[in-house]
Amino acid sequence: MIRVFVPRDSGALSVGAEAVARGIALEAAARAAAVTLVRNGSRGLYWLEPMVEVETRGGRVAYGPVTPPDLPGLFAAGFLEGKPHRLALGATEEIPYLRRQERLTFARVGITDPVSLGDYEAHEGYRGLRRALTMPGAAIVDMVTQSGLRGRGGAAFPTGIKWKTVLGTTADPKYVVCNADEGDSGTFSDRMIMEGDPFVLIEGMTIAGIAVGATQGYIYIRSEYPHATRALNEAIAAATAAGYLGPDVLESGKRFDLEVRVGAGAYICGEETAMLESLEGKRGMVRYKPPLPAIAGLFGKPTIINNVISLASVPIILDKGGEYYRDYGMGRSRGTLPIQLAGNLKHGGLVEKAFGVTLRELLYDYGGGSRTGRPLRAVQVGGPLGAYLPESQFDTPIDYEAFTGISAMLGHGGIVAFDDTVDMAAQARYAMEFCAIESCGKCTPCRIGSTRGVEGIDRVRTIDKIVAGRDREANVQLVRDLCDTMLHGSLCALGGMAPFPVLSAFNHFPEDFGLTAGALAGAGR
Amino acid sequence: MSAEPALSAEAREAAVSAAVAEHAGRPGPLLPILHAIQERLGCVPAEAVPSVAQALNLSRAEVHGVISFYHDFRDHPPGRHLLKICRAESCQALGADALVAHAKKKLGVGFHETTADGAITLEPVYCLGNCALSPAVLVGEDIRGRVTAERFDSLVDELRMAR
């Protein structure tokens, strides 16, 4: 039997992987070729999807992007033996984009059958949990602290500290909630993990539960991710059947149950307290803090809330030790970040790298420059609340503190590139419009400010050229003042960070607002 | 995907009761119940609110408040196909705005509207997590990437044929 891999990842499906998988099965049957189809996750080289891999004696070799009409030719050329073809990419692991990565969290994604527990175990799966079960809870928490892992959802809060707070509480029950409401444009690493290696998330959550004495876990996933929801539910059923979840995890006497809950289309539910409200069956309104969710979270009980990538990074830390993970990275940003290259790039996809790689390397060495062939002009990092960076800032390293230093943020690691046709005034307007659409409405700066922001930017954009000058400057100043109020007066990051894209557009791209750089200087930041 | 056109009042009531019965015992059951109702009826009709409220010991205002908060829940069924176009930044970087304009013109509807033949309801969506293959659209659970105007047109033709 020859194993042939065609991804079930929704990105691959979006460009025809299902038809390719069906076509391979049909063509193999017609030629009486003994083929086993494996539906793997995506390797994250999306411009090559659907990327088909064949397991040969010399290892896995890749072909892509494959369309159904290519299949007869591929079979005729002998692709089942890894023979050359116009679409041949050689040994998968040797493709430079992949070879130059440090895949820790994504170690198995694209390699295994995502919902095969046997495959997971055969690829070092569940070693972290087995080790955790031999350790006291405090030692598990210490190891996570030692690894330097910080919240990958965007806030970058040290994961171990959060766990320690929950460990120190005495309430019963405690909860572990995974924030899988990956709503930032330009991000898809959570989705890839959930579709491509759901067991690693399940294992990470189980370790979290064992560490702090939590018995129930919830994965709050956005409704836009139906394929990920399906993969998670299949994997949870398999893990439960095998005793990795349930009343007696691996006969340790410890309980941990896990359930997937689907959101209903609300960006704000990615904010942790709004997510808790939603899980409780309420409107996704942001809560005041304190109390911290670690002390009074879901249903008022102590709750660990972590992003998918944070939790999925825990198994390898427990397996290989905190130092192993900490030895990657720079400064206070330890380990690796799964970076997502999106927007107008030739080679969009997933790049997991140790912190320290520069934006420029990512955009050009990995991303291959713009897909349209025009110069890259602006790059938004960190989702819709992230700053737009001009070419002069492309040498910034991927590091939490370096980004804070230029009034930007790494967020969840999404990078959206725009070429020189972008209208930054339109992008600034969109940032405010998005905030107005998605605001939960609890605090005034966000609820009202976002709408006034749209109006203000519209005035800047539409002021007639003849009366330009003072009116335009006055309106820019007004929007800046508004941004200042939102930055400092909002209850959560939605209103508190929506000004970042707006202010960065003013600061770095004044010409798009009909102003010179000089006219904008001194007006706020 | 969408509901059968003419369910009787009794059948609708039964669908609501079944959804409530299936999930009422879970902690925080309201969202799972609303999803289950919408799956069965294509929407969460106003008439479902009192029975859900009663079953969960909530006020009707609370239930209505939750339904109206979330973009997904609708109070009337969509067309046979629900077509969502991503409007977020990554898709904008590769022409989403032009694609939206094209879609509205091709279908003759605006966002949140259904074509005259009842085939397609058009909605905006803010990120489908397919940002390396922008622009993206979603039909039911079927996601499409690198959607050009031509591919959009053939998708629409396909959906109209599909019934």
Interface residues (C-beta under 8 A of the other chain):
Chain A: S10 G11 L13 S14 V15 G44 Y46 W47 E49 E182 G183 D184 S185 G186 T187 F188 D190 R191 S223 E224 Y225 P226 H227 R261 V262 G263 A264 G265 A266 Y267 S278 L279 E280 G281 K282 R283 G284 F299 Q340 L341 A342 G343 N344 L345 G348 G349 L350 R371 T372 Q380 P384 G414 V416 A417 F418 D419 V422 Q427 Y430 F434 I437 E438
Chain B: P27 G28 P29 L30 L31 P32 L34 H35 L56 E62 G65 V66 F69 Y70 H71 D72 F73 A88 E89 S90 C91 Q92 A93 L94 V125 Y126 C127 L128 G129 N130 C131 A132 L133 S134 A136 L138 E141 I143 R144 G145 R146
